[in-house]
Amino acid sequence: MPDHAPSTGPTLRKSLGVLDGVAIAASSTAATTSIGIGLGVTAGVVGLHLPAIMLLAFLPVLGIAGAYSRLNRVEPNAGNGYVWVGRSLSPWLGFMVGWVNIVATVAFLAYTTAVTGSALIQLAGDAGLHRLGGLALDPGSTAQTTALGVFVLVAVTLTAVTGVRTAARLQGGLLVFEYVVLLGFCGYGIVTGPHPFSLSWFDPFAIPSATALAQGMLLSVFCYWGFESAFSVSEEVRDPRDASRAGLTTLGTMLVLFLLGSVAFQRVLSEQELAGHGAEGLAYFGDRLASQPLAALPLVALMFSAVASLQAGVIPTARGMFAMSRDRTLGPVWSKVSSRYGTPATGTVLIGALAAGVAALALVIPRLADMIMATVSAVGIVVALSYALTALAAAVRFRSLLREDWKQGVRAVVLPTLSALALLGLGGYLGWSFYTSTDHFELSADNGWFLLSTPLAMIASGFVAAAWARWVRRSPYFRTGSGTDADAPQLLSTSLEAR
């Protein structure tokens, strides 16, 4: 049973089942985008050891998922880590978890906006459209891809306003197409690829250096990032256990897809081809396996994945900010619930607008591949911090199980603690390697100080926002660490079907 009192703040409509949660989480994790782009970025760091790094990164993420699942059973809340860490560790750390998840997702949305535009331009090229007026279309141009992607971002944001159920249905359809294409091409690539299979691909000790291992691990953690989106809609599922089932199901599915994709890519492409094609990696993979028009199918799947992940990124972020606003740690605009849709409509629109603004700021990095590298590295560090703090919150909250039931204690306390320490160690080591890799600052994806300054700016802004919430907004959250409880909400309507 939940260990806290009923809800007192604004609430969201319960209308989702476990499959809806899987659709939200799977779209947020965006396996096709991670395989099509993330594998190439990661291969540039770890070489031909993608299966090894994907397996290795899965272990701490699995420990984190167990912590999320157990915490969600006793306290389902749209704020999840923000509430759990605030109650078990410190309100300041809890606010930091909520804040870095917001800024990391906004950064992710900005980069995915550009990826979506790049996929559309590549599809236009496959259809024979290489110029628009006097402009030569370039899928590697940050300016062109961002401009086109913003139009898609606006459309999916407006769709998200109408409700999570509508979004989940759209994402479910996109996921079916993506996975059919992904499984078909990757399976064919594994069977027919010209490069021989090697067990060394699964050997983490063959990774070139400790720095490459740390960066590769965090890049891989970034690929798994998003499974927890299922927990952000825990107030909108009919049974909170469905959120846990959806999150764990998504994580297991991602592991299978990432292993299948990494082996297929290494069977078909050389190390130089893997690392050298960036945002166009999946299109190149398709071209190597088939002729047009079949070769365009992976690119269509990438576009669908990017569109779905844009929408899936907007949804949990708006819910997290809804929970924080409900506690007066953020302004009241974020907790306004639409009487028509039962969603935080205003907050959803504002999240989309913020992402579009950050995408515009990213134009200082002219090449899309460089922008992706800089964004993924920054987000990987702050996601590791957020995951680690949430896992430690679970360990503290359930520490009595070590005395009462040793087996349960290992699952609830020991494994989350080990996962948290692993991620904190990796993030710290990578940050130090960025710091020592250069002696000057410049806006470049290969400048260590720039790569380090971005996650540090995300974290520092969180302390500023927390101070404002504590002493200006005078949020009660900073006295107790407990968020507005939401396990027994008064529904805006009995069900979606009653509309």
CORMOCOR-V881946 format. One record per residue. N is the residue number from 1. RES is the residue in three letters. SS is DSSP state (H for helix, E for strand, C for the rest). PSI is psi in degrees with one decimal (999 if undefined). OMEGA is omega in radians with two decimals (999 if undefined). Layout:
# CORMOCOR-V881946
N_RES_SS_PSI_OMEGA, N_RES_SS_PSI_OMEGA
This chain:
# CORMOCOR-V881946
1_MET_C_148.7_3.07, 2_PRO_C_147.5_-3.04, 3_ASP_C_34.1_-3.10, 4_HIS_C_176.9_-3.02, 5_ALA_C_165.0_3.13, 6_PRO_C_169.2_-3.08, 7_SER_C_147.3_3.07, 8_THR_C_-9.8_-3.08, 9_GLY_C_-175.5_3.07, 10_PRO_C_149.7_-3.03, 11_THR_C_166.2_-3.12, 12_LEU_C_159.2_-3.08, 13_ARG_C_133.1_3.06, 14_LYS_C_118.9_-3.13, 15_SER_C_2.1_-2.97, 16_LEU_E_150.3_2.99, 17_GLY_C_-174.8_-3.05, 18_VAL_H_-37.7_-3.14, 19_LEU_H_-34.4_3.06, 20_ASP_H_-41.1_3.11, 21_GLY_H_-39.9_3.09, 22_VAL_H_-43.1_-3.14, 23_ALA_H_-42.9_3.14, 24_ILE_H_-49.0_-3.08, 25_ALA_H_-42.3_-3.13, 26_ALA_H_-38.2_3.11, 27_SER_H_-37.5_3.13, 28_SER_H_-39.5_3.09, 29_THR_H_-32.7_3.01, 30_ALA_C_67.3_-3.09, 31_ALA_H_-41.5_-3.09, 32_THR_H_-42.4_3.09, 33_THR_H_-42.5_-3.14, 34_SER_H_-40.0_3.12, 35_ILE_H_-45.1_-3.06, 36_GLY_H_-29.6_-3.09, 37_ILE_H_-47.9_-3.06, 38_GLY_H_-35.8_-3.12, 39_LEU_H_-39.5_3.11, 40_GLY_H_-42.7_3.11, 41_VAL_H_-45.0_-3.12, 42_THR_H_-37.7_3.10, 43_ALA_H_-31.8_3.07, 44_GLY_H_-17.4_-3.13, 45_VAL_H_-46.6_-3.01, 46_VAL_H_-2.4_-3.13, 47_GLY_C_-145.2_-3.07, 48_LEU_C_54.0_3.12, 49_HIS_C_33.2_-3.13, 50_LEU_H_-44.3_3.11, 51_PRO_H_-38.7_-3.13, 52_ALA_H_-46.0_-3.07, 53_ILE_H_-32.5_3.09, 54_MET_H_-40.4_3.08, 55_LEU_H_-43.6_-3.10, 56_LEU_H_-42.1_-3.14, 57_ALA_H_-26.6_-3.13, 58_PHE_H_-31.5_-3.04, 59_LEU_H_-54.5_3.09, 60_PRO_H_-33.9_3.13, 61_VAL_H_-35.5_3.08, 62_LEU_H_-41.0_3.07, 63_GLY_H_-38.5_3.10, 64_ILE_H_-43.1_-3.13, 65_ALA_H_-38.7_3.08, 66_GLY_H_-38.6_3.10, 67_ALA_H_-45.1_3.10, 68_TYR_H_-45.5_-3.08, 69_SER_H_-45.1_-3.12, 70_ARG_H_-41.7_3.11, 71_LEU_H_-37.6_-3.12, 72_ASN_H_-29.3_3.13, 73_ARG_H_-37.2_-3.09, 74_VAL_H_-17.9_-3.12, 75_GLU_C_75.4_3.08, 76_PRO_C_125.5_-3.07, 77_ASN_C_138.8_3.13, 78_ALA_C_-25.8_-3.14, 79_GLY_C_-12.6_-3.05, 80_ASN_C_-102.9_-3.02, 81_GLY_H_-35.3_3.11, 82_TYR_H_-42.6_-3.14, 83_VAL_H_-45.7_-3.06, 84_TRP_H_-44.4_3.14, 85_VAL_H_-39.4_3.12, 86_GLY_H_-37.7_-3.11, 87_ARG_H_-40.2_-2.99, 88_SER_H_-30.4_-3.08, 89_LEU_C_-67.7_-3.07, 90_SER_C_139.0_3.07, 91_PRO_H_-34.9_3.14, 92_TRP_H_-43.0_3.11, 93_LEU_H_-35.9_3.09, 94_GLY_H_-45.6_3.09, 95_PHE_H_-39.3_-3.13, 96_MET_H_-40.7_3.10, 97_VAL_H_-47.4_3.11, 98_GLY_H_-41.7_-3.08, 99_TRP_H_-47.9_-3.08, 100_VAL_H_-29.2_3.05, 101_ASN_H_-37.2_3.11, 102_ILE_H_-53.4_-3.06, 103_VAL_H_-33.8_3.10, 104_ALA_H_-40.5_3.14, 105_THR_H_-37.9_3.09, 106_VAL_H_-41.8_3.08, 107_ALA_H_-41.3_3.10, 108_PHE_H_-43.4_3.12, 109_LEU_H_-39.1_3.14, 110_ALA_H_-44.3_-3.12, 111_TYR_H_-35.5_3.12, 112_THR_H_-30.5_3.04, 113_THR_H_-45.6_3.12, 114_ALA_H_-38.3_3.11, 115_VAL_H_-41.4_3.11, 116_THR_H_-45.6_3.10, 117_GLY_H_-39.2_3.12, 118_SER_H_-42.8_3.13, 119_ALA_H_-40.1_3.13, 120_LEU_H_-40.5_3.13, 121_ILE_H_-38.5_3.09, 122_GLN_H_-40.3_3.10, 123_LEU_H_-39.6_3.09, 124_ALA_H_-40.9_3.10, 125_GLY_H_-41.1_3.10, 126_ASP_H_-29.1_3.13, 127_ALA_C_0.4_3.09, 128_GLY_C_2.7_3.13, 129_LEU_C_105.0_-3.10, 130_HIS_C_-12.4_3.11, 131_ARG_E_147.1_3.06, 132_LEU_E_106.2_-2.98, 133_GLY_C_-125.1_3.09, 134_GLY_C_8.5_-3.06, 135_LEU_E_125.3_3.05, 136_ALA_E_123.1_-3.09, 137_LEU_C_129.2_-3.09, 138_ASP_C_109.1_-3.13, 139_PRO_C_-9.2_3.10, 140_GLY_C_1.0_-3.13, 141_SER_E_121.6_3.12, 142_THR_H_-39.8_-3.10, 143_ALA_H_-49.0_-3.10, 144_GLN_H_-45.2_-3.09, 145_THR_H_-37.1_3.13, 146_THR_H_-43.5_-3.13, 147_ALA_H_-43.6_3.14, 148_LEU_H_-40.6_-3.11, 149_GLY_H_-30.8_-3.14, 150_VAL_H_-36.4_3.10, 151_PHE_H_-40.5_3.11, 152_VAL_H_-41.6_3.13, 153_LEU_H_-42.9_3.11, 154_VAL_H_-44.4_-3.10, 155_ALA_H_-46.0_-3.10, 156_VAL_H_-30.4_3.09, 157_THR_H_-43.8_3.12, 158_LEU_H_-34.7_3.07, 159_THR_H_-40.3_3.14, 160_ALA_H_-29.0_3.14, 161_VAL_H_-33.9_-3.03, 162_THR_C_-11.5_3.07, 163_GLY_C_152.3_-3.11, 164_VAL_H_-33.6_-3.12, 165_ARG_H_-43.6_3.09, 166_THR_H_-45.5_3.13, 167_ALA_H_-41.4_-3.12, 168_ALA_H_-38.1_3.11, 169_ARG_H_-43.7_3.10, 170_LEU_H_-45.8_-3.10, 171_GLN_H_-34.3_3.10, 172_GLY_H_-43.4_3.10, 173_GLY_H_-42.8_3.11, 174_LEU_H_-39.3_-3.11, 175_LEU_H_-40.5_-3.14, 176_VAL_H_-47.1_3.13, 177_PHE_H_-47.0_-3.12, 178_GLU_H_-48.8_-3.02, 179_TYR_H_-35.1_3.08, 180_VAL_H_-46.6_3.13, 181_VAL_H_-45.4_-3.10, 182_LEU_H_-48.3_-3.13, 183_LEU_H_-39.3_-3.13, 184_GLY_H_-50.2_-3.10, 185_PHE_H_-41.1_-3.14, 186_CYS_H_-41.0_3.09, 187_GLY_H_-42.5_3.11, 188_TYR_H_-38.3_3.13, 189_GLY_H_-38.9_3.13, 190_ILE_H_-38.1_-3.10, 191_VAL_H_-38.8_-2.97, 192_THR_H_-6.2_-3.07, 193_GLY_C_143.1_-3.06, 194_PRO_C_-18.8_-3.09, 195_HIS_C_129.5_-3.06, 196_PRO_C_144.0_3.08, 197_PHE_C_143.0_3.14, 198_SER_C_135.2_3.08, 199_LEU_H_-18.8_3.13, 200_SER_H_-19.7_3.09, 201_TRP_H_-25.4_-3.10, 202_PHE_H_8.8_-3.09, 203_ASP_C_105.0_-3.13, 204_PRO_H_-21.7_-3.12, 205_PHE_H_-12.1_3.11, 206_ALA_H_-1.6_3.09, 207_ILE_C_137.8_-2.92, 208_PRO_C_-40.1_-3.05, 209_SER_C_168.2_3.10, 210_ALA_H_-37.0_3.11, 211_THR_H_-42.6_3.10, 212_ALA_H_-38.9_3.11, 213_LEU_H_-47.2_-3.12, 214_ALA_H_-47.2_-3.12, 215_GLN_H_-40.6_3.10, 216_GLY_H_-38.3_3.11, 217_MET_H_-45.5_-3.11, 218_LEU_H_-34.8_3.03, 219_LEU_H_-38.8_3.12, 220_SER_H_-38.6_3.04, 221_VAL_H_-39.7_3.08, 222_PHE_H_-39.3_3.13, 223_CYS_H_-37.0_3.13, 224_TYR_H_-17.9_-3.10, 225_TRP_C_133.1_3.13, 226_GLY_C_-19.7_3.13, 227_PHE_C_-29.6_-3.09, 228_GLU_C_-5.3_3.06, 229_SER_H_-27.7_3.09, 230_ALA_H_-31.9_-3.12, 231_PHE_H_-21.1_3.13, 232_SER_H_-19.6_3.09, 233_VAL_C_24.5_-3.10, 234_SER_C_-22.8_3.08, 235_GLU_C_-10.5_-3.09, 236_GLU_C_0.3_3.03, 237_VAL_E_151.9_-3.09, 238_ARG_C_-31.3_3.14, 239_ASP_C_120.9_-3.12, 240_PRO_H_-26.5_3.11, 241_ARG_H_-23.8_3.10, 242_ASP_H_-34.1_3.11, 243_ALA_H_-42.2_3.12, 244_SER_H_-43.9_3.12, 245_ARG_H_-41.6_-3.13, 246_ALA_H_-43.9_-3.13, 247_GLY_H_-46.0_-3.11, 248_LEU_H_-37.2_3.09, 249_THR_H_-43.3_3.13, 250_THR_H_-44.3_-3.10, 251_LEU_H_-44.3_3.10, 252_GLY_H_-39.8_3.10, 253_THR_H_-41.2_-3.14, 254_MET_H_-40.5_3.13, 255_LEU_H_-47.6_-3.13, 256_VAL_H_-45.7_-3.11, 257_LEU_H_-39.7_-3.13, 258_PHE_H_-38.9_3.09, 259_LEU_H_-43.6_3.12, 260_LEU_H_-45.8_-3.13, 261_GLY_H_-41.7_-3.10, 262_SER_H_-39.6_3.10, 263_VAL_H_-42.8_-3.14, 264_ALA_H_-45.3_3.13, 265_PHE_H_-40.6_-3.11, 266_GLN_H_-22.7_3.04, 267_ARG_H_-32.1_-3.02, 268_VAL_H_-38.1_-3.01, 269_LEU_C_147.9_3.04, 270_SER_C_169.6_3.13, 271_GLU_H_-39.2_3.14, 272_GLN_H_-39.7_3.11, 273_GLU_H_-38.0_3.12, 274_LEU_H_-48.6_-3.04, 275_ALA_H_-17.3_-2.96, 276_GLY_H_-2.4_-3.03, 277_HIS_C_-8.0_2.99, 278_GLY_H_-125.5_-3.07, 279_ALA_H_-12.3_-3.12, 280_GLU_H_14.4_-3.06, 281_GLY_H_-44.2_-3.10, 282_LEU_H_-37.1_3.09, 283_ALA_H_-41.5_3.12, 284_TYR_H_-41.3_3.09, 285_PHE_H_-45.7_3.13, 286_GLY_H_-39.9_3.14, 287_ASP_H_-31.7_-3.14, 288_ARG_H_-21.8_-3.05, 289_LEU_H_-21.6_-3.05, 290_ALA_C_165.3_3.05, 291_SER_C_165.8_3.12, 292_GLN_C_145.1_0.13, 293_PRO_C_-6.6_-3.11, 294_LEU_H_-33.4_-3.11, 295_ALA_H_-19.9_-3.14, 296_ALA_H_-13.8_-3.07, 297_LEU_H_-44.2_3.09, 298_PRO_H_-33.5_3.12, 299_LEU_H_-38.7_3.06, 300_VAL_H_-41.7_3.11, 301_ALA_H_-39.8_3.10, 302_LEU_H_-42.7_3.13, 303_MET_H_-45.0_3.11, 304_PHE_H_-41.6_3.14, 305_SER_H_-43.2_-3.14, 306_ALA_H_-41.6_3.11, 307_VAL_H_-45.8_-3.14, 308_ALA_H_-39.4_-3.12, 309_SER_H_-28.9_3.01, 310_LEU_H_-49.3_-3.13, 311_GLN_H_-40.9_-3.13, 312_ALA_H_-24.5_3.06, 313_GLY_H_-37.0_3.12, 314_VAL_H_-41.7_-3.01, 315_ILE_H_-56.3_-3.11, 316_PRO_H_-31.4_3.12, 317_THR_H_-43.5_3.09, 318_ALA_H_-36.6_3.12, 319_ARG_H_-39.3_3.09, 320_GLY_H_-42.8_3.13, 321_MET_H_-30.5_3.02, 322_PHE_H_-47.9_-3.13, 323_ALA_H_-40.3_-3.13, 324_MET_H_-38.9_3.10, 325_SER_H_-35.1_3.12, 326_ARG_H_-27.6_3.12, 327_ASP_C_4.5_-3.12, 328_ARG_C_23.9_2.98, 329_THR_C_-18.8_2.96, 330_LEU_C_168.2_-3.08, 331_GLY_C_160.9_-3.06, 332_PRO_H_-19.3_-3.09, 333_VAL_H_-29.3_-3.06, 334_TRP_H_-16.7_-3.13, 335_SER_H_13.0_3.06, 336_LYS_C_123.4_-3.11, 337_VAL_C_129.1_3.13, 338_SER_C_126.5_3.11, 339_SER_C_-23.7_-3.13, 340_ARG_C_-45.0_-3.02, 341_TYR_C_-15.5_-3.10, 342_GLY_C_27.3_-3.13, 343_THR_C_160.1_3.02, 344_PRO_C_73.1_-2.95, 345_ALA_H_-46.3_-3.11, 346_THR_H_-45.3_3.12, 347_GLY_H_-37.2_3.12, 348_THR_H_-44.8_3.12, 349_VAL_H_-41.3_-3.13, 350_LEU_H_-36.9_3.09, 351_ILE_H_-45.3_3.09, 352_GLY_H_-40.4_3.13, 353_ALA_H_-41.0_3.10, 354_LEU_H_-43.7_3.14, 355_ALA_H_-40.2_3.10, 356_ALA_H_-39.2_3.11, 357_GLY_H_-43.3_3.12, 358_VAL_H_-37.4_3.08, 359_ALA_H_-38.5_3.10, 360_ALA_H_-38.9_3.11, 361_LEU_H_-31.6_-3.12, 362_ALA_H_-6.2_3.13, 363_LEU_H_-11.0_3.08, 364_VAL_H_-17.2_3.05, 365_ILE_C_102.1_-2.92, 366_PRO_C_-29.4_-3.09, 367_ARG_E_133.6_-3.07, 368_LEU_H_-41.4_-3.12, 369_ALA_H_-38.9_3.12, 370_ASP_H_-38.9_3.12, 371_MET_H_-40.5_3.12, 372_ILE_H_-46.1_-3.12, 373_MET_H_-45.3_-3.12, 374_ALA_H_-42.6_-3.11, 375_THR_H_-46.8_-3.09, 376_VAL_H_-40.6_3.13, 377_SER_H_-45.3_-3.14, 378_ALA_H_-48.5_-3.10, 379_VAL_H_-37.2_3.12, 380_GLY_H_-40.3_-3.14, 381_ILE_H_-46.6_-3.09, 382_VAL_H_-30.8_3.06, 383_VAL_H_-41.7_3.08, 384_ALA_H_-41.3_3.11, 385_LEU_H_-46.2_-3.14, 386_SER_H_-46.3_3.12, 387_TYR_H_-44.2_-3.09, 388_ALA_H_-44.2_-3.14, 389_LEU_H_-38.4_3.12, 390_THR_H_-40.4_3.11, 391_ALA_H_-41.0_3.10, 392_LEU_H_-35.0_3.08, 393_ALA_H_-40.9_3.10, 394_ALA_H_-42.4_-3.13, 395_ALA_H_-41.2_3.13, 396_VAL_H_-42.7_-3.06, 397_ARG_H_-34.1_-3.06, 398_PHE_C_20.6_-3.06, 399_ARG_C_-25.2_3.13, 400_SER_C_-20.8_3.12, 401_LEU_H_-23.2_3.10, 402_LEU_H_-30.0_3.10, 403_ARG_H_-32.7_-3.02, 404_GLU_H_-38.4_-3.07, 405_ASP_C_104.1_-3.01, 406_TRP_H_-43.8_-3.11, 407_LYS_H_-45.0_3.09, 408_GLN_H_-35.8_3.13, 409_GLY_H_-39.5_3.10, 410_VAL_H_-45.4_-3.13, 411_ARG_H_-40.3_-3.01, 412_ALA_H_-23.6_-3.02, 413_VAL_H_-53.8_-3.01, 414_VAL_H_-50.6_-3.10, 415_LEU_H_-45.2_3.06, 416_PRO_H_-37.1_3.13, 417_THR_H_-45.8_3.12, 418_LEU_H_-40.9_3.12, 419_SER_H_-43.0_-3.14, 420_ALA_H_-45.1_-3.13, 421_LEU_H_-38.1_3.11, 422_ALA_H_-45.9_-3.11, 423_LEU_H_-39.0_3.10, 424_LEU_H_-40.2_3.11, 425_GLY_H_-43.2_3.12, 426_LEU_H_-45.4_3.14, 427_GLY_H_-42.9_3.12, 428_GLY_H_-43.3_-3.13, 429_TYR_H_-42.2_-3.13, 430_LEU_H_-40.9_3.09, 431_GLY_H_-42.2_3.11, 432_TRP_H_-39.5_3.14, 433_SER_H_-35.9_3.05, 434_PHE_H_-43.5_-3.08, 435_TYR_H_-40.4_-3.06, 436_THR_H_-2.7_-3.05, 437_SER_C_-9.9_-3.11, 438_THR_C_171.3_3.12, 439_ASP_C_15.0_3.12, 440_HIS_C_167.0_-3.11, 441_PHE_C_135.5_2.98, 442_GLU_C_154.5_-3.14, 443_LEU_C_83.1_-3.08, 444_SER_C_139.9_-3.11, 445_ALA_C_-12.2_3.08, 446_ASP_C_14.1_3.08, 447_ASN_C_117.8_-3.05, 448_GLY_H_-40.0_3.14, 449_TRP_H_-37.6_3.08, 450_PHE_H_-44.4_3.13, 451_LEU_H_-34.8_3.12, 452_LEU_H_-35.4_-3.06, 453_SER_H_-30.2_-3.09, 454_THR_H_-52.6_3.08, 455_PRO_H_-33.5_3.10, 456_LEU_H_-37.3_3.10, 457_ALA_H_-38.6_3.09, 458_MET_H_-44.3_-3.11, 459_ILE_H_-44.0_-3.13, 460_ALA_H_-40.4_3.12, 461_SER_H_-29.2_3.10, 462_GLY_H_-39.9_3.11, 463_PHE_H_-36.6_3.09, 464_VAL_H_-46.7_3.13, 465_ALA_H_-37.4_3.11, 466_ALA_H_-42.1_3.12, 467_ALA_H_-40.1_3.11, 468_TRP_H_-44.0_3.14, 469_ALA_H_-35.7_-3.09, 470_ARG_H_-46.3_-2.97, 471_TRP_H_-18.1_3.10, 472_VAL_C_-52.3_3.10, 473_ARG_C_-19.9_-3.13, 474_ARG_C_48.3_-3.13, 475_SER_C_132.3_3.08, 476_PRO_C_-15.7_3.12, 477_TYR_H_-34.8_-3.08, 478_PHE_H_-6.3_3.02, 479_ARG_H_-31.5_-3.03, 480_THR_H_-28.1_-3.02, 481_GLY_C_-2.3_-3.12, 482_SER_C_128.2_3.09, 483_GLY_C_174.1_3.05, 484_THR_C_120.5_-3.07, 485_ASP_C_150.0_-3.02, 486_ALA_C_27.6_-3.13, 487_ASP_C_-13.5_-3.14, 488_ALA_C_60.6_-3.04, 489_PRO_C_147.7_2.96, 490_GLN_C_113.0_-2.99, 491_LEU_C_146.3_3.07, 492_LEU_C_-27.8_2.99, 493_SER_C_162.8_-3.01, 494_THR_C_-32.4_3.13, 495_SER_C_166.4_3.10, 496_LEU_H_-34.0_-3.08, 497_GLU_H_-18.2_-3.13, 498_ALA_H_-9.3_-3.12, 499_ARG_C_999_999
